[in-house]
Amino acid sequence: MKNLFTLLLFFASWSCLGQDIDYYGPKSFGEILDVSFEKAWTPSALSSIENRKYMILLDAAKANAVTFSSDANISTLSMTPIANLYASGATYGSMLRSIFQMVDLNAPLDNSATALSGTYRLNSFIHSYYALDANDNNTAILSDRGTYYIAAADNTGYLGITFSTNASAATITASSKYEYNASSASFTEVTTWTDKYLKINGTSLEWTSTSADASAFFLADPNDLIDLEIEAGSDFNPASTSYQPNAWAAFPESINPTSTGFSDLSKDLDDAYHAQLDATTAAATAASSMLDAIETTLTNAGAELRYPKAFYLALRENMLSHTIASTDVYGATLGDRTNKYVYFTNATDDNGVPHPFLVTASFAASTRPNQLIDVSRPPGDGEGGGYEEQSVTRTTKGASYLMKVPLKNYGLIETLLDNDLSAFRRFRRRCRCNYPNCV
């Protein structure tokens, strides 16, 4: 729903005569990743190594950073010149792919009762469900550490990482390894694993059993490049609320992933709307024709659209352009649209009064990193006693919602008491669709 209201905030530009109007929607996160990012940067070392800290892993010369090259190939890590990541020709995507977050292995537990371990999972910032791991050849990779689709993934698991205390010349030790067990649908520790140390080998990274071969890394603070941390007193924590150590809410046992959500919508929907159910040129033409029919219906009833037809067409086009560009929503598939369908309806009530809607079949999934791990006081699950005993939201999942926005100009009210929705409720109950917000 947040995405819907964001998209409704369209910009309009008028010509000097006040005639032609152009409507612009916000860039999708995928488009933002391709925007140029150039910044003069002198790396500074992390002030501390602790839970939830972000970092960029540089070599000792501070000339190359650990990164992966593209969102189509998340697992492969390499050492890349920082000039390629933050200077001429760089993008927001290249910069963000070099940022990682330390998450203590005990962080999901109730830390008022269980102390943090000092051993970390090292998650990609932009793809937080991927963590630093080792393959069978001891090559350093990023592996799926908890998406909905982990059972079908080629590389699954994560390492327990410790850092030496000198952030300016840190050695990185993998003291434990965890792999996904399909039979128990959980991660189990690999008991045969022995300590291994991260080593730079040309442009690649590998794990070595010889501590003397470990490379020294400069743990750089990415907040010098882009603001990531939610500081006390900032706009995202104006009351300086203390971070709550509650246990994290568990992953859902049953979800509706984007690959199957709304699979039966077309059979429950009036045939007149089927032609709009896509993101093709033909579907856009069908949507435009439906708006023409809606305008005719409203005009014949002495009514009108709330906004011009061009606004709604631009809104539909922009909503369908937003795709999931960050692996940070449980059950959402990278590259899928956040809105499967956006279409217009042209129905009337029993008295022949038209009530057209813009309808979006939304997965309610953000396209970008959520950073819910960083929120100081997220909502509790409502179970048990007070807030301190509840599990809290640190993850988010994909869902399926039908939401609708009235197209008809119903006018303005003088007071809230003038808002009589009784007839609208009766109209909604007559929908022939099985979804809770059916149209």
N, C-alpha and C positions, 0 to 999 in steps of 0.2 A: 504493500500500500504506500509505503514511503516513496517508492519509485514512481508510482502513479502521480502523486501530488508534485513530485519534483518535475515530472515531465509536463505537467499542466502549466508550469511557470515558463511559458514560451515568451520569446522576445519578438516584438514587432517593430519594423522600421517603416516610417512614413516618408513619402517623397515631399519635396518642399511645398507642393500644392495640396498635400493631404489626401492624395488619391490612392496610388498603388501601395499596397501593404505586403511586406514580405515577412513570413514567420520562420523563426529559427528555434530549433530545439537544442538542448545541451549535447555536447559530444558524448559518445559512449566511452566507457573506460578503456575499451580496446583501442579506440581512436586516440585517446589521451596518451596511451603507452607509446604511440608512434610520433608524438609531438617532440620537437627538438628540445633537448635539455643540455645546456652548456653553463658551467659554473667553475670559476676559479676556486680550487680547493687545496688547502694545505691540511693533510690529515692530522688529526690529534687523537691520541690514545684514549680509550675508554677510561673513565674515572674509577670505575669499579666493575668487577665481574660478578654478576648476580642475576637472579631470576628476572626474566622479562626484559633484560637489556638487549638492545639491537646492536649489531656490529657489522663491519665490513672487514673481511679477512684479507690483509695485504701481505705481500712478501716483506722480508726484512728491509729491502731497499725502498719500499713504499711505491713501487713502480707498477705492480700488477695486483689484480684482485681476483679472488675466487668468485666465479660466476657460472651461469649456464647460458647458452647462447640464445635460446628461443623457448617460447611456451609450448612449442610442438615437441621439444626435446628437453624436458625438465631434468631428466636423470643425469645427463652427461655434464660433468664439471670440468672447468679448465681455468688456468691462470691467464687473465686477459689484461693488456695494458690499460691503466686507468684513463689514459687519453681517449680510448675507445668507448669508455663508459660514461664519462662526465664532461668531455670537452667537445671539440669540433666533430660534428656528425653523430653525436650521442643523442639518445632519446630518454624519455622518462622510463621506458621499458628497460633499456640497458642499465640505467642507474638502479632501478628497483630490484632487478634480478641479482644484484650483488649484495643485497641486504639480507641478513639472517637474524633470527631471534633466539636467544637462550631461554629455554623453558625447563625448569627443574623437574626431574622425574617424579618428585612428590607433589608438584604443584596442583594436580587434580584432586588431591586428598584434602581433608580438613586440616589445614596447617596450624590451627589452634591446638590440635592434639598431636599432629605428626609434623616433625621438623622437616624443613627443606633439606635435601640430601647433599647439595653441592655438586651433583652430577646432572648434566643437562642433555636434553634433546636439542639439536640445532636445526630449527625450522627455517625454511625459506619464507621471507616476508610475503612475497606476492602469491606463493602457493603454500600456505601454512600446513596443509596435509601432507607435505613432503619434507623429509628430514635427512640429515647427513647419515650415510650408511656405507657399508663395504660390500662389494660383490664377491663372488667366489675366487676372483683373481686378486683380491685385496685392493682393487681400484676404488677410490673414493667416489661415491655417487650420491644422488638424492633418490630416496625410495618412498613409495606410498606408505605412510604410517597410520592411515586411518580413514580413507574415503569410503563411501558406501560400496565402491566397486573394487575394493581391495582383493577380494577372493579371486578376481580375474586378472589382477595386475601381474606383470612379469617380475618386478622388483618390489618386495614388501619388507618393511621393518625399519629399525633405527638403531643408532648406537647411543650408549651412555657416554657423554663426553665430559672430560675435566680439562681445565686450563691451568697452566702455571700462573702464578700471581702477577708476573710482570707483563702488563698489557702491551708494552712496547717491544717485547721480544718473547712472546708466549709460545710454549710448546703445547700441542693438542694431543691428548691421550684418549683413545677409545677403550674405556675400562670394562665395558659390557656391551652385549649385542642382543637385540630382541627381534624375533621373527614371528610372522603371523602364522597361527595354527588354524587351518580351515576347520578342523573337526570341532575345536572348542570355540571358534570365532573370537579368538583373543590372541594377544601377544605373549610369548613365553621366552624366557631368557635362554640363550644358547650356553649351555654349561661348559662346552669345550672351548669357548672363546678365551683367549689370553690377551693381555694388554698389547695394544698396537698404537703406533705413533704416526701422525700425519706428516708426509714428506712430499715436497715439491720435486717433481721429476720432469724437467723441461716445462711444458705447458700443462701437463697433467698432474694429478694428485694420487698418491697411493698410500696405503697403510703398511708400515714396516714393523717387524717385531724387535728391531734393534733401536733402543732409545737414543743411542749416539747418532743415529741417522735422521732423527727428527728435525724438521725444519723449524726455524723461528718465524713466527707470524706477528705482524703488527696489527693489533685489534683496534681498528679505527672506529670512531664515533660517527655514525651516519647523520646524526642530528645537525652536523655542520653543513650537510648537503640539503636536507629536507626535514621539516619538523615531523617527528614521529611520536615522541613520548608525550603522554598526557600529564602535564605538570600541575601541581597543586596551585590553585588560583587562576589557572588558565580558563579560556572560554569553555572547555569541555569538562572542567572541574572547578567552577567558580567558588564553590563553598569549601574547597580544599578537603574534600572527604577522604578519609583514610582508606587505603586499599583493604578490602575484606578478604580474609583467608579461607572462606567457606569452601567446602568440597564442590567440585564441578558437577553439574547435572550430567547424567549418563547419556550416551548416544541413544536415539530412539530405536526400539526393536523393529518397528514397522514404519516405513515412510513411503511417499509417493514420488519416486525420482522422476526427473524431467524426461527420461526416455520413454516413460509409459503414461505420464500424467495427461489427462484430457483425451485419452485414446478413444473414448466412446462419446465425445461431445457431438461429433457430426451426426450421429444417429439420433440424438436427442434434440437436435436443433432443427428449426424449420428449414425446409429445402431452399427457401428463398435466400438464405444467408450463406449457403455452402460455398458459393463462388468467391467469397471474401476471405476464406480460411487459408491464407497463405501469405507469403511475402513477395509474390511474383508481380510482374507488370499486369498480368491478367487480373489478379486479385485486386490490385490497386484500382484498375478500371472498374471492376465490379463494385468496389467501395464507393467510388465517385458516382457511379450510376445510382447506387442506393441512396446517397445523400441527395441527389437530384429528386428521386422519388419522395424522400422525406420532406424536402422543401415544398414540393407540390402538395403533399398531404397537409402540411402545416398551413400553407397559404390558403387552401380551400377551406380550412377550419378557422381562418382568421387569426392564425398564430405565425410564429417565425422561429428560426434557429436562434439560440443564445449568442453564438459567435458565427462569423462567416464560414462558408463551406471550406475555403482554403485553409483556415485554421485547423479544422478537424482532420483534413487530409494530411497536413504537415505533422500533426500530432500523431496520427496513426503511423506514418512513415518513420518518424523518429523512434517511437516506441518499439517498432519491429527491428530497428537497427541496433538495439542494445543486446549484446551477447555476454555470457559469463566469461570473463577474462581472468579470473583469479580462482584457484582451487581453495576456496575458503568457506564453502557452503556444503554441508553434508547432504549427499544425494543429488547435487547439481552437477551437470556434465559440462566440462570446459568446452566453450564454443557454442553451446545451445543458447537460443534466445531466452531472455528473461520473460518475455510475453509470447506465448505460443501463437495466440490469435488476437487480433484486434479487428472488430467488425461493428457494423451499424445495424440497428434494428428499427423497424417501422411498424409498430403495433398500436392498436387503439383499444380503449376500454369498451365496456358494454354499451355505452352511450355514443360510441363512435368518436370519442375525443382522443386525438393522437398523443402518444407518449413514446417518442423515439429515444434511443439510448446509444451511446458509444459503450461497447462491451470489451473488456480485456480479460483473456484467459491467462492469468499471471502465475508464475511459479514463486512469486514473492521472494526471489533470490537476488541478492546484490551482485553486481558485476565485479566488485573490487574487494580488497581485503577489509574485513570487518573490525579487526583489532579488539574483539570482545575480551581477549585475555587481559587487555590493559585497562578495562573499565573498572573504576574504583569500587562501585557498589551496584552490581547488576541485579536484576530482579531475582527473587527467590522462587522456589517451586511451590511454595504454599503448603508443603507437607510438614507435619510435625509441629514443633513449637514455634518460637520466635525466629526472626531472621537469622540469628547466629547458628541455629540448628538446621537450617534449610540448605539444600543444594542450590547453586546459582548458575545462571546462564553464561557460559563461556564459549558456546558453539551455537551455530544456527543451521537449520535444515531447510531443504527445499519443500515446498508445499504447492497445492493447487487451489487457486481461488478464481472465481468469476466475479468481477467487479464492474459496475456500470455507472456511467456519468450521464445525466439527463442532457439531451441536445436541445430540447424545447426551452424557449425563453418564458419562464413562469412569472417573470416580474420580480419586484422587490417588495418586501414586507416592511411594515412600520415597527412591529414588535414580534418577538419570538412566538407569542401566543397566536399569531396569524398563520403559523405553519401547521396546517391541517394535513396530516399524512394518512388519514384513515382510508381514503379512497385508493391511495397508492399501495397500501398494504394489501387490500383486497385484490388489486390488480396483480401484485407479485405472487400471491398464493395460487393464482390460476395458471402459472407457468407450467409447461409440460416437461420441464427439464428436471433431472434428478439432483442437480447441484444446489447447495444451500443458498447461493446468491444467483439463482437462475434467472434467465431472461426469456 
